[in-house]
Amino acid sequence: MESLLNTYRNRLAQTDNHFVRYLMPRVHWEDRLSGIIGARGTGKTTLMLQYVKKHIDTKKAFYVSLDDMYFANNRLVDLVYKLWQDGVTHLFIDEVHKYPYNTWAQELKNIYDSYPEIHTVFSGSSILKIYAGNADLSRRAVEYELFGLSFREFLNFEGVKKIPVVSFDDLLKRHIEIASEITRGIKIMPLFRQYLQTGYFPFYKEGLHSYSHKLVNTINAVLETDLPAVDNIEFTSVQKLKRLLGIIAEMAPFTPNLSKLGEQVDILRSNLPKSLLLLERARMLGLLRAKGKNLRPLSKPSKIYLDNPNLAYSLKSEKPDIGNLRETFFYNQVRIIGDVTDAPQGDFTVNGQYLFEVGGRSKTFAQIANIPFSYLAIDETEIGFGNRIPLWMFGLLY
């Protein structure tokens, strides 16, 4: 118990409130049970500790990670009983999917039912299916997902400029005015190129020279540790998923032939959609689906992307194609705030209505001419015109 308290105090002392992620004001922290999921390295732990440091009497709060050695011989419910006796009212539980007893969902339910005075926030891998554990949390827990840095957050994190979130409607209607204000006094394109290569995960601040290596290590940790902990995947299946990700990284974005892809990695065609879905939940892939199929996650995707542009630089054997990076960036940023699906003409349909074609400065409306609500997302330009919107501006949406 003393070791856990020391860990909590040390982590809190090391937490900086200078930069706060977009999710902070969106979480209803005073709900009795909240879950924050997200890919490794997005900052879930920091987010929780920042909230404690800024909003709670630290003596009334307690932070603990369930991968701590303490839990090799102790149960979470027994710890919470002791904390309740000590007057703790806010509990922050990290890495629930690493709990060695595989009963995290049941114990969270018991804590919720037994200690109405305690507000609990827990975090876990994006792979985690909060409502598919061995206890029904659907009536108790509110789930949030923390994604990687948006381009807007990256500019804030770098100290370039503080920019408020831009709504999708405002982006379409006021992009010229917004871009003119943001680009006053700064060169946006070099910053955008830097973001595409190394700006998605906050740990890039630890050193750009080691960023790619750490990102690959993070991917391996997700596949070798997090996936088996959540889905009981065997070693051979993990190796097949690694091969699958490696092959996709060289090809993405592409329209998949599931039979050929399955043969390359020795996965049955019928099992391949589930494998792709696991990699999507792990935030390594982005699966673009046809309209109406977003509610059928095991359906064949229309197109497969890497989840974010940084992965292309770390996983591809050669320098990524700029056209692929543009599409990957657009899909990665926009799908967080809207429903993005495949388009019969153009590249993407957003919210079932708006059609987008993504390209460089010379891109024209030829492919989407005379189609209502059609737009170009144009790279290599700071300020747009009419329905030509700078690509970088789609990183301002969260």
C-alpha positions in Angstrom: 0.0 0.0 0.0 2.8 2.4 0.9 4.5 1.7 -2.4 1.4 2.5 -4.3 1.0 5.8 -2.4 4.6 6.7 -3.2 4.1 5.9 -6.9 0.9 8.1 -7.0 2.8 11.0 -5.3 5.8 10.7 -7.7 3.6 10.5 -10.8 1.6 13.5 -9.6 4.7 15.6 -8.9 6.0 14.9 -12.4 2.8 15.9 -14.1 2.8 19.2 -16.0 -0.5 21.1 -16.7 1.0 23.3 -19.4 -0.6 21.5 -22.2 -4.0 19.7 -21.8 -5.5 17.4 -24.4 -8.8 18.1 -26.1 -10.7 15.5 -24.2 -10.2 17.1 -20.7 -13.4 19.4 -20.9 -15.4 16.7 -22.6 -15.2 14.1 -19.9 -17.9 14.3 -17.2 -15.4 13.7 -14.4 -18.1 13.8 -11.7 -19.9 10.8 -13.1 -19.6 7.8 -10.7 -17.9 5.6 -13.3 -16.1 6.7 -16.5 -13.8 4.9 -18.9 -11.1 6.4 -21.0 -9.7 4.2 -23.8 -7.1 5.0 -26.3 -4.0 3.8 -28.2 -0.8 3.5 -26.3 1.1 6.8 -26.0 -1.9 9.1 -26.5 -1.7 10.4 -22.9 -4.4 8.7 -20.9 -2.4 8.6 -17.7 -1.3 12.2 -18.0 -4.9 13.3 -18.6 -6.1 11.7 -15.4 -3.2 13.0 -13.3 -3.7 16.5 -14.7 -7.3 16.5 -13.6 -6.3 15.4 -10.1 -3.6 18.1 -9.9 -5.9 20.9 -11.1 -9.3 20.0 -9.7 -9.1 17.7 -6.7 -7.7 17.7 -3.1 -4.9 15.2 -3.7 -5.6 13.6 -0.3 -9.1 12.8 -1.5 -7.8 11.2 -4.7 -5.8 8.1 -5.5 -4.1 6.9 -8.7 -3.1 3.3 -9.3 -2.0 1.3 -12.3 -3.2 -2.3 -12.4 0.0 -3.5 -13.9 1.8 -2.7 -10.6 3.5 -5.7 -8.9 1.2 -5.0 -5.9 -1.6 -6.8 -7.7 0.3 -10.0 -8.0 -0.9 -10.8 -4.5 -3.6 -8.3 -3.8 -7.1 -7.5 -5.3 -8.4 -4.2 -6.4 -11.6 -4.5 -4.4 -9.6 -4.9 -1.2 -7.5 -1.9 -2.0 -10.6 0.2 -2.6 -12.0 -0.8 0.8 -8.8 0.6 2.5 -9.0 3.8 0.4 -12.6 4.2 1.3 -11.8 3.9 5.0 -9.1 6.6 4.5 -11.7 9.0 3.0 -10.7 8.7 -0.7 -13.6 10.0 -2.9 -11.9 10.0 -6.4 -10.2 6.9 -7.7 -8.2 6.8 -11.0 -7.4 3.3 -12.2 -4.9 2.9 -15.1 -4.3 0.0 -17.4 -7.3 -2.1 -16.4 -6.7 -4.6 -19.2 -3.5 -5.6 -17.5 -5.2 -6.7 -14.2 -3.7 -10.2 -13.6 -7.0 -11.7 -12.4 -9.0 -10.9 -15.5 -11.9 -9.7 -13.4 -11.5 -6.0 -13.8 -15.1 -5.5 -15.1 -16.7 -7.4 -12.3 -14.6 -5.6 -9.6 -15.4 -2.2 -11.1 -19.1 -3.1 -11.0 -18.7 -4.2 -7.4 -16.9 -0.9 -6.5 -19.7 1.1 -8.2 -22.4 -0.8 -6.4 -20.7 -0.9 -3.0 -19.2 2.6 -2.7 -21.6 5.3 -4.0 -19.3 8.0 -2.4 -16.4 7.1 -4.8 -16.1 8.5 -8.3 -14.0 6.2 -10.4 -12.2 6.9 -13.7 -10.5 4.0 -15.4 -8.3 3.8 -18.5 -7.4 1.0 -20.9 -6.3 0.1 -24.4 -8.3 1.2 -27.4 -8.7 -2.6 -28.0 -10.7 -2.8 -24.9 -14.4 -3.6 -25.3 -15.7 -2.0 -22.1 -19.1 -3.5 -22.4 -17.9 -7.0 -23.4 -16.3 -7.9 -20.1 -17.6 -10.5 -17.7 -19.9 -7.9 -16.0 -22.4 -5.6 -17.5 -21.0 -2.0 -17.3 -23.3 -0.6 -19.9 -25.6 1.0 -17.4 -22.8 2.2 -15.2 -19.8 3.4 -17.2 -19.6 6.3 -19.7 -16.9 5.6 -22.3 -14.6 8.1 -23.9 -11.7 7.6 -26.4 -8.5 9.7 -26.5 -7.1 9.9 -30.0 -3.6 11.1 -31.0 -2.8 14.8 -31.3 -4.7 16.7 -33.9 -2.7 19.2 -36.0 -4.3 22.0 -34.0 -3.1 20.4 -30.7 0.3 19.9 -32.2 0.6 23.6 -32.9 -0.5 24.3 -29.3 2.0 21.7 -27.9 4.8 23.3 -29.9 4.0 26.7 -28.6 3.3 28.0 -32.1 -0.2 29.3 -31.6 -3.2 28.5 -29.5 -6.1 27.8 -31.8 -9.7 26.9 -30.7 -11.4 23.9 -32.1 -13.1 24.7 -35.5 -16.4 23.1 -36.1 -17.0 21.2 -39.4 -19.6 23.7 -40.5 -17.4 26.7 -39.8 -14.6 25.0 -41.7 -16.7 24.7 -44.8 -18.2 28.2 -44.5 -15.4 30.3 -43.0 -12.1 28.5 -44.0 -10.6 31.6 -45.8 -11.2 33.8 -42.8 -9.9 31.2 -40.3 -6.8 30.3 -42.4 -5.9 34.0 -42.9 -5.9 34.5 -39.1 -4.0 31.4 -38.2 -1.3 31.8 -40.9 -0.6 35.5 -40.0 3.0 35.5 -38.9 3.8 31.8 -39.3 4.7 29.4 -42.1 2.1 26.6 -41.7 3.4 24.1 -44.4 6.7 23.2 -42.7 4.8 22.6 -39.5 2.3 20.5 -41.3 5.0 18.3 -42.8 6.6 17.9 -39.4 3.3 16.8 -37.9 2.7 14.2 -40.7 6.0 12.6 -39.9 6.4 12.9 -36.1 3.5 14.8 -34.5 0.7 12.4 -33.8 1.8 10.9 -30.5 2.8 13.3 -27.6 5.9 11.3 -26.8 7.6 12.8 -29.8 8.7 15.5 -27.3 11.0 13.0 -25.7 13.2 13.2 -28.8 12.7 13.2 -32.5 15.8 11.1 -33.1 14.2 8.1 -31.2 10.5 8.7 -32.1 10.3 6.2 -34.9 12.0 3.5 -32.8 9.7 4.2 -29.9 6.7 4.0 -32.2 7.7 0.6 -33.5 8.2 -0.6 -29.9 4.8 0.7 -29.0 3.2 -1.2 -31.9 5.0 -4.4 -30.8 3.8 -3.9 -27.2 0.2 -3.5 -28.4 0.4 -6.7 -30.4 2.4 -8.8 -28.0 1.0 -7.6 -24.7 -2.3 -5.7 -25.0 -4.0 -7.9 -27.6 -3.4 -11.2 -25.7 -4.5 -9.5 -22.4 -7.8 -8.3 -24.0 -8.7 -11.0 -26.5 -6.7 -14.1 -25.3 -4.9 -14.3 -28.6 -2.2 -16.9 -29.0 1.4 -16.3 -30.0 0.9 -17.7 -33.5 -2.0 -15.4 -34.1 0.1 -12.4 -32.9 2.8 -13.3 -35.4 0.2 -13.4 -38.2 -1.2 -10.0 -37.2 2.4 -8.6 -37.3 2.8 -10.0 -40.8 -0.6 -8.7 -41.8 0.3 -5.2 -40.6 3.6 -5.2 -42.3 2.1 -6.2 -45.7 -0.7 -3.6 -45.3 1.9 -0.9 -44.4 3.6 -1.3 -47.7 0.4 -1.2 -49.7 -1.9 1.2 -47.9 -4.1 2.8 -48.8 -5.5 0.1 -51.1 -8.7 -1.7 -51.9 -8.3 -5.2 -50.4 -8.6 -8.5 -52.0 -9.3 -10.6 -48.9 -8.5 -13.9 -50.5 -5.1 -12.9 -51.7 -4.3 -11.0 -48.5 -5.3 -14.0 -46.4 -3.0 -16.3 -48.4 -0.1 -14.0 -47.8 -0.4 -14.2 -44.1 -1.9 -17.7 -43.7 -5.2 -16.4 -42.4 -8.5 -17.9 -43.6 -10.5 -15.4 -45.7 -13.4 -15.8 -43.3 -11.2 -14.8 -40.4 -9.5 -11.9 -42.0 -12.3 -9.3 -41.3 -11.9 -10.0 -37.6 -8.1 -9.6 -37.8 -8.5 -6.3 -39.6 -11.0 -5.2 -37.0 -8.5 -6.0 -34.2 -5.9 -3.9 -35.9 -8.4 -1.1 -36.3 -9.4 -1.2 -32.6 -5.7 -1.1 -31.8 -5.6 2.1 -33.8 -3.1 0.8 -36.3 -5.4 0.7 -39.3 -8.3 2.8 -40.5 -10.9 0.8 -42.4 -13.0 2.9 -44.8 -16.4 1.3 -45.3 -19.2 2.0 -47.8 -22.2 4.0 -46.6 -24.4 1.9 -44.4 -21.6 -0.6 -43.5 -20.2 1.4 -40.6 -22.7 -0.5 -38.4 -21.3 -3.8 -39.7 -17.7 -3.8 -38.5 -16.9 -7.3 -39.9 -17.9 -6.4 -43.4 -15.2 -6.1 -46.0 -13.7 -2.6 -46.0 -13.8 -0.5 -49.2 -10.2 0.7 -48.5 -7.6 0.1 -45.9 -5.4 2.9 -44.5 -2.8 3.0 -41.8 -4.4 4.7 -38.8 -2.2 7.9 -39.0 0.6 9.3 -41.2 3.3 8.8 -38.6 2.9 5.0 -38.9 3.7 5.3 -42.6 7.1 6.8 -41.8 7.8 4.1 -39.2 6.5 1.0 -40.9 7.1 1.5 -44.7 10.4 0.4 -46.0 10.6 3.4 -48.4 9.6 7.0 -48.1 5.8 7.2 -48.0 3.9 8.5 -51.0 2.7 12.0 -50.4 -0.7 11.3 -52.0 -1.2 8.4 -49.5 -0.2 10.6 -46.6 -2.8 13.2 -47.6 -5.6 10.7 -47.7 -4.5 9.1 -44.5 -4.4 12.4 -42.7 -7.8 13.5 -43.9 -9.5 10.2 -42.9 -7.6 10.1 -39.5 -8.7 13.6 -38.5 -12.2 13.8 -39.9 -13.6 10.4 -38.8 -13.2 11.6 -35.2 -15.9 14.2 -35.6 -18.0 12.8 -38.3 -19.1 9.7 -40.2 -16.6 9.2 -43.1 -17.4 6.6 -45.7 -16.3 5.6 -49.2 -17.5 7.7 -52.1 -18.7 6.5 -55.5 -17.0 9.6 -56.9 -14.2 11.4 -55.1 -12.3 10.0 -52.1 -14.6 10.4 -49.1 -18.2 11.2 -48.1 -18.7 12.9 -44.8 -21.9 12.6 -42.8 -23.6 11.1 -45.8 -23.8 14.4 -47.6 -20.4 16.2 -48.2 -18.1 14.8 -50.9 -14.3 15.4 -50.7 -11.5 14.8 -53.2 -8.0 15.0 -51.6 -5.0 16.1 -53.6 -2.1 18.6 -54.3 -2.2 22.2 -55.5 -3.0 21.2 -59.1 -6.1 19.1 -58.1 -9.3 20.1 -60.0 -13.0 19.4 -59.7 -12.9 17.1 -62.8 -13.8 14.0 -60.8 -16.6 15.6 -58.8 -17.8 18.3 -61.2 -21.5 19.4 -60.8 -22.0 17.3 -57.6 -23.7 19.3 -54.8 -21.8 19.8 -51.6 -18.5 18.8 -53.2 -15.1 20.1 -52.0 -11.4 19.8 -52.6 -9.0 19.3 -49.7 -5.9 20.8 -51.2 -2.3 20.3 -49.9 0.6 22.7 -50.5 -1.5 25.8 -49.9 -2.0 28.0 -46.9 -5.3 29.7 -47.8 -8.0 28.3 -49.9 -10.8 29.7 -52.1 -14.4 28.8 -52.6 -14.8 25.1 -52.2 -11.0 24.6 -52.3 -10.0 24.1 -48.6 -6.4 23.7 -47.4 -5.8 20.1 -46.3 -4.0 21.2 -43.1 -7.2 22.8 -41.9 -8.9 19.4 -41.4 -6.6 19.0 -38.5 -8.4 21.8 -36.6 -11.6 19.8 -35.9 -10.7 18.5 -32.4 
